[in-house]
Amino acid sequence: MTRSGPARRLQAAAAAAAITAGALVAAAPAAQAARPGAHCTTPTLKAGWYGDNQARLQRLLDTYGACAPYRPNRDKPVAVFDWDNTVVKNDVGDAQMFWLLRNGKIRLPAGGDWATTSRHLTPAAARALDEACGRLARPGAPLPTGAPAGAGCADEINAVYGTAATRSGAAAFAGWDHRTTEPGYAWLAQLTRGWSAREVRGFAAAARTENLTAPIGATQRVGTGSATGWVRYYEQQKDLIGALRKAGFDVWISSASPQPVVEVWAEGVGIDADHVIGIRNTTTRDGRHTAHLQGCGSVKDGADTMITYIDGKRCWINKEIFGIRGAAAEKVQPAARRQVFAAGDSDTDISFLRDATALRLVLNRNKNELMCRAYDNSDGKWIVNPMFIEPKGRKSAPYPCATTGYVERDGAPGPVRRGDTSVIPDQQDTVYRPQY
């Protein structure tokens, strides 16, 4: 776990001054030149990046890596990556849900009451799930969602999870804070109730093998429908993570997929489980998942309102990486107690990306708030890259930054504002096809 002291704060301030937008592409001294005769070599990134992104990432390595002359050996600069569609193409949470449904690993809730699976589930959704699934198993037993008899149940669960609505179109969730949780993401973790973390890791390993083996573009049958059936690691991100680790960075993953699932996938890029922060269930005395979640900051365990999502990611990063406890973990910290680098692809990542002090990598998936901030680039620390596999084409209309690009806590749209509260004007999409 990374800690900071007065000396590190002074060093971080000096480093931050050296790594402004211009310094990232131009000025800082080469790593080997910084320590003549020290036999210190900073890893070199492989090609495959858009525009000057490779050069700017290399400058990050040179400036903050172990060869930098001002960095004490005991300190490690922190780098944090989102997982789904940032380190891999496609979503490992989705892949896990599809695997659970196909293999009949979701249990009928205790007492048959679906409302116990999420405090945000609407009565309409609970009724729809009961009608589709309630007669297929005993309470607490796995539902046969991979068999023909359970196809309708699989379809209803998948609709609630994937569309936040029942098959009949009724809203599935209500009453959540849109800046700290996403009830569908949380629900996947909550539906692992009754299984141990070890068992869920086994499910994740099986899903990982299937999705890496399947060809790009493959689909799979889930219930009566078709779903995405493949995942790939981005080779450029694997290389970047490896280079950061070799250069002495403390590299972490922060994901809104379940903790045991991301632990299994993160092994593929050399990140250990103790450097993964995903959605975490509370557990029974014998180690089985409950339908409640661990909390962060002012949110207690079991309140189920603070997952690794937007401001919740900030809280969990502050708690797990920097050791900040209580409500303070929900606040932006001084620069010396924040990550140097962050990478993400979605509005769910915006808070921890903004907290990064030196450089922020965005994969363009046409997400409004994220792209508004990245293209506005008010402090020169944002870089944008197309997705490495199946990149999106150019978004024809401007991002609605000045009007509806931001989502308020109650879900209402509003303008995207800079730190000084000024409104970001609408932005054109300019990084939309690969140059490699």
C-alpha positions in Angstrom: 0.0 0.0 0.0 1.5 3.3 -1.0 2.1 6.0 1.6 3.2 9.6 1.3 5.2 12.0 3.5 6.4 15.6 3.3 9.4 14.7 1.2 7.3 12.9 -1.3 4.9 15.9 -1.5 7.8 18.2 -2.4 9.1 15.7 -4.9 5.7 15.3 -6.5 5.3 19.0 -6.8 8.6 19.3 -8.6 7.7 16.4 -10.8 4.3 17.8 -11.6 6.0 21.1 -12.7 8.3 19.2 -15.0 5.6 17.1 -16.6 3.2 19.7 -18.0 1.8 19.1 -21.4 4.9 20.5 -23.1 7.3 18.6 -20.9 5.6 15.3 -21.7 6.5 15.6 -25.4 9.6 17.8 -25.2 11.8 18.7 -22.4 12.6 16.4 -19.5 16.1 14.9 -19.4 16.5 11.4 -20.7 16.4 8.7 -18.0 19.9 7.3 -18.6 21.5 10.8 -18.8 20.0 11.6 -15.4 22.3 9.2 -13.6 25.6 8.9 -15.5 27.1 5.5 -15.0 24.2 4.3 -12.9 23.3 1.5 -15.4 19.6 2.4 -15.2 17.4 1.9 -18.2 13.8 2.9 -18.6 11.6 0.5 -20.5 10.8 1.5 -24.1 7.1 1.3 -25.2 6.3 -0.6 -28.3 4.6 1.0 -31.2 0.8 1.0 -31.9 -0.4 4.3 -30.5 -2.3 7.2 -32.0 -0.4 10.4 -32.9 2.1 11.4 -30.3 0.6 9.3 -27.5 3.5 6.9 -27.4 6.0 9.7 -27.0 4.0 11.3 -24.2 3.6 8.0 -22.4 7.3 7.3 -22.8 8.0 10.7 -21.3 5.9 9.7 -18.3 8.0 6.6 -17.8 11.2 8.7 -18.2 10.1 11.4 -15.8 8.6 9.3 -13.0 10.3 6.0 -13.4 13.0 4.5 -11.2 15.8 6.1 -13.3 14.5 9.6 -12.5 17.1 11.4 -10.4 14.8 13.0 -7.9 12.6 10.0 -7.0 13.5 8.2 -3.7 13.8 4.5 -4.2 11.3 3.9 -1.3 8.5 5.7 -3.1 6.5 4.5 -6.1 4.4 6.7 -8.3 0.9 5.2 -8.6 -0.8 4.3 -11.9 -4.5 3.2 -12.0 -6.3 1.6 -14.9 -9.9 0.9 -15.4 -10.4 -2.6 -16.7 -13.4 -3.2 -19.1 -12.8 -1.7 -22.5 -9.6 0.0 -21.2 -7.3 -3.0 -20.7 -9.5 -5.4 -22.6 -11.9 -5.2 -25.5 -15.4 -5.9 -24.3 -16.7 -6.3 -20.7 -15.6 -9.1 -18.4 -18.6 -8.4 -16.2 -20.9 -9.0 -19.1 -18.9 -12.1 -20.0 -19.3 -13.4 -16.5 -23.1 -12.8 -16.4 -23.5 -14.6 -19.7 -21.5 -17.5 -18.3 -23.5 -17.7 -15.1 -26.7 -17.8 -17.1 -25.5 -20.4 -19.5 -24.2 -22.6 -16.8 -27.0 -22.3 -14.3 -25.0 -20.6 -11.5 -27.5 -17.9 -10.3 -29.4 -19.0 -7.2 -33.1 -18.3 -6.5 -33.1 -15.7 -3.7 -33.9 -16.8 -0.2 -37.6 -16.9 0.3 -38.0 -16.5 -3.4 -37.9 -12.7 -2.9 -36.0 -10.9 -5.7 -36.2 -7.6 -3.8 -33.5 -9.0 -1.5 -31.0 -9.0 -4.3 -30.8 -5.2 -4.6 -32.2 -2.4 -2.6 -32.7 -0.5 -5.9 -34.8 -3.2 -7.7 -38.3 -2.0 -8.4 -41.4 -3.9 -7.4 -42.2 -4.4 -11.1 -38.8 -6.0 -11.7 -39.1 -8.2 -8.7 -42.5 -9.4 -9.9 -41.2 -10.1 -13.4 -38.3 -12.1 -12.1 -40.6 -14.1 -9.8 -42.9 -14.9 -12.6 -40.1 -16.0 -14.9 -38.0 -17.8 -12.4 -39.9 -18.5 -9.2 -41.1 -22.0 -10.0 -37.9 -23.3 -11.4 -35.9 -24.0 -8.2 -36.1 -24.0 -4.4 -35.1 -20.8 -2.7 -31.3 -20.8 -2.5 -30.8 -23.4 -5.2 -29.3 -22.6 -8.6 -31.8 -21.8 -11.4 -31.7 -23.9 -14.6 -31.0 -20.8 -16.8 -28.9 -22.8 -19.2 -31.6 -25.4 -20.0 -34.6 -24.8 -22.3 -37.0 -24.8 -19.3 -35.1 -21.9 -17.8 -34.7 -19.8 -21.0 -37.4 -17.3 -20.1 -35.8 -16.8 -16.6 -32.4 -16.2 -18.3 -34.0 -13.7 -20.6 -35.6 -11.8 -17.7 -32.4 -11.7 -15.7 -30.4 -10.6 -18.7 -32.9 -7.9 -19.6 -32.8 -6.5 -16.0 -29.0 -6.6 -16.0 -28.3 -5.3 -19.5 -31.1 -2.8 -20.1 -32.2 -1.8 -16.6 -35.7 -2.8 -17.6 -37.9 -5.8 -17.6 -38.8 -7.6 -20.8 -42.1 -5.7 -20.8 -40.3 -2.4 -20.5 -40.8 -1.5 -16.9 -38.0 0.3 -15.1 -35.9 -2.3 -13.2 -34.1 0.0 -10.8 -34.9 3.2 -8.9 -33.6 5.6 -6.3 -29.8 5.4 -6.7 -27.0 8.0 -6.7 -25.9 8.2 -10.3 -22.4 9.4 -9.2 -21.6 6.6 -6.8 -23.3 3.4 -8.0 -24.8 1.7 -11.0 -27.4 -0.8 -9.8 -27.0 -3.2 -12.8 -23.2 -3.5 -12.2 -23.8 -4.0 -8.5 -26.5 -6.6 -9.2 -24.1 -8.9 -11.0 -22.0 -9.1 -7.9 -25.1 -9.4 -5.7 -26.3 -12.4 -7.8 -23.2 -14.3 -6.8 -24.8 -14.7 -3.4 -24.2 -18.1 -1.9 -20.9 -18.8 -3.7 -17.5 -18.3 -2.1 -14.9 -16.0 -3.7 -12.9 -19.1 -4.6 -15.9 -20.5 -6.5 -16.5 -17.2 -8.3 -12.9 -17.1 -9.3 -13.4 -20.6 -10.8 -16.4 -19.3 -12.7 -14.3 -16.4 -14.0 -11.5 -18.6 -15.1 -13.9 -20.7 -17.1 -15.5 -17.7 -18.7 -12.0 -16.2 -19.4 -10.9 -19.3 -21.3 -14.1 -19.4 -23.4 -14.0 -15.7 -24.3 -10.3 -15.7 -25.2 -10.6 -18.8 -27.3 -13.6 -17.6 -29.2 -12.8 -15.7 -32.4 -13.2 -12.0 -32.6 -16.8 -11.2 -33.4 -18.2 -14.5 -31.9 -21.6 -14.5 -30.3 -23.2 -17.0 -27.8 -26.7 -18.1 -27.0 -28.0 -16.8 -23.7 -31.6 -17.8 -23.0 -33.3 -17.3 -26.3 -31.1 -14.4 -27.4 -27.6 -13.8 -28.7 -24.8 -12.0 -26.8 -21.2 -11.0 -27.3 -19.0 -14.1 -26.9 -15.4 -12.9 -27.0 -12.9 -10.7 -25.1 -9.3 -9.7 -26.0 -6.5 -8.1 -24.1 -5.2 -5.0 -25.7 -1.6 -5.7 -26.5 -0.6 -2.0 -26.2 -2.1 -1.8 -22.7 -0.4 -5.0 -21.6 2.9 -3.5 -22.8 2.2 -0.2 -21.1 1.3 -1.9 -17.8 4.4 -4.0 -18.0 6.6 -1.0 -18.8 5.2 1.0 -15.9 5.8 -1.9 -13.5 9.4 -2.4 -14.7 9.9 1.4 -14.3 8.9 1.1 -10.7 5.3 2.3 -10.8 2.8 0.9 -8.3 0.1 -0.3 -10.8 -3.5 -0.9 -9.8 -6.8 -1.9 -11.5 -10.1 -0.2 -10.5 -13.1 -1.8 -12.0 -16.9 -1.8 -11.7 -16.9 -5.6 -12.3 -17.0 -8.0 -9.3 -13.7 -8.3 -7.4 -13.0 -12.1 -7.9 -13.8 -11.8 -11.6 -11.3 -9.0 -12.2 -8.7 -10.7 -10.1 -8.7 -13.6 -12.5 -8.5 -11.5 -15.6 -5.8 -9.1 -14.2 -3.4 -12.1 -13.9 -3.1 -11.9 -17.6 -1.3 -8.5 -17.4 0.8 -9.4 -14.3 -1.4 -7.6 -11.7 -1.9 -9.5 -8.5 -5.2 -9.7 -6.6 -4.0 -7.4 -3.9 -3.7 -4.6 -6.6 -7.3 -5.1 -7.9 -10.2 -3.0 -6.7 -13.6 -4.3 -7.9 -17.1 -4.5 -6.5 -16.7 -6.4 -3.2 -19.5 -8.4 -1.5 -19.8 -8.8 2.2 -19.5 -12.4 3.3 -20.9 -14.9 5.8 -18.8 -16.4 8.5 -18.0 -19.4 6.2 -16.9 -17.1 3.5 -19.9 -17.1 1.1 -21.0 -14.0 -0.7 -24.1 -12.2 0.6 -26.3 -9.9 -1.6 -24.8 -6.9 0.2 -21.7 -5.0 -0.7 -18.7 -3.5 1.2 -18.9 0.2 1.6 -16.4 3.1 1.3 -16.0 6.5 2.9 -19.2 7.5 4.8 -21.0 4.5 3.3 -21.1 1.5 5.6 -20.9 -2.2 4.6 -24.3 -3.4 3.5 -25.6 0.0 2.6 -24.9 -0.9 -1.1 -24.6 2.7 -2.4 -20.9 3.2 -3.0 -19.3 0.9 -5.6 -16.3 1.4 -7.8 -18.2 3.8 -10.1 -17.5 7.5 -10.9 -17.0 9.2 -7.4 -17.1 5.7 -5.9 -13.9 4.9 -7.8 -12.2 7.9 -6.2 -13.3 6.7 -2.8 -12.1 3.2 -3.2 -8.8 4.3 -4.7 -8.2 6.7 -1.8 -9.1 3.9 0.7 -7.2 1.0 -0.7 -4.2 2.6 -2.3 -3.6 5.6 -0.1 -5.0 4.4 3.2 -7.5 7.2 3.6 -10.4 6.2 5.9 -13.9 7.6 6.6 -15.6 10.4 4.7 -12.3 11.9 3.7 -11.8 9.1 1.2 -14.7 10.7 -0.9 -12.7 13.9 -1.3 -10.0 14.9 -3.8 -6.7 14.6 -2.0 -3.5 16.7 -2.2 -1.4 15.9 -5.2 1.1 13.9 -3.2 -1.7 11.5 -2.3 -3.0 10.9 -5.7 -2.2 8.7 -8.7 0.3 10.1 -11.2 -1.3 8.4 -14.2 -4.8 7.0 -14.9 -6.4 5.3 -17.9 -10.1 4.8 -18.7 -12.7 4.6 -21.4 -16.1 5.7 -19.9 -17.9 8.3 -17.8 -17.7 5.8 -15.0 -13.9 6.6 -14.8 -14.1 10.4 -14.8 -13.4 11.1 -11.2 -10.2 9.0 -10.8 -9.0 10.2 -14.2 -9.4 13.8 -13.1 -7.5 13.0 -9.9 -4.4 11.9 -11.9 -1.7 14.6 -11.5 0.5 14.0 -14.6 -1.2 12.2 -17.5 -4.7 10.8 -18.3 -5.2 8.3 -21.1 -8.7 8.0 -22.6 -9.9 5.3 -25.0 -12.5 6.9 -27.2 -15.9 5.2 -26.9 -17.9 8.3 -27.5 -18.9 8.8 -23.9 -20.2 12.3 -23.4 -18.7 13.6 -20.1 -15.4 11.8 -20.6 -14.8 13.1 -24.1 -16.0 16.6 -23.2 -13.3 16.8 -20.5 -10.6 15.0 -22.6 -11.1 17.2 -25.7 -11.4 20.4 -23.6 -8.0 19.4 -22.1 -7.9 22.5 -19.9 -4.7 21.5 -18.1 -2.9 19.8 -21.0 -2.8 16.4 -19.3 -5.3 14.5 -21.3 -4.5 12.2 -24.3 -7.0 10.4 -26.4 -6.6 7.1 -28.3 -9.0 5.2 -30.5 -9.8 1.7 -29.2 -7.1 -0.7 -30.4 -9.6 -3.3 -31.7 -12.7 -2.3 -33.7 -12.3 1.5 -33.0 -15.4 3.6 -33.3 -15.8 5.9 -36.3 -16.2 9.7 -35.8 -19.2 10.9 -33.8 -20.9 13.1 -36.3 -22.6 15.5 -33.8 -20.6 17.5 -31.3 -20.5 16.2 -27.7 -23.3 18.1 -25.8 -20.9 19.4 -23.2 -22.6 22.8 -22.6 -26.1 21.3 -22.1 -26.5 17.6 -21.2 -23.1 16.0 -21.1 -23.1 15.7 -17.3 -25.3 13.4 -15.2 -26.3 14.7 -11.8 -26.7 12.6 -8.7 -30.4 12.2 -9.4 -29.8 11.3 -13.0 -30.8 14.6 -14.5 -28.6 15.9 -17.3 -26.6 19.1 -17.0 -23.6 21.0 -18.4 -20.1 19.7 -17.9 -18.1 22.2 -15.8 -14.4 22.7 -15.3 -12.9 22.8 -11.8 -13.4 26.6 -11.8 -17.2 26.0 -12.6 -17.0 27.4 -16.1 -19.0 25.4 -18.7 -17.1 23.4 -21.2 -18.3 24.3 -24.7 -19.5 21.5 -27.1 -16.6 19.5 -28.5 -16.0 17.9 -31.9 -14.9 14.3 -32.1 -11.3 14.4 -33.5 -9.6 11.2 -32.5 -11.7 8.5 -34.2 -9.6 6.3 -36.4 -6.2 4.6 -35.8 -3.0 5.9 -37.2 -1.0 2.7 -36.9 
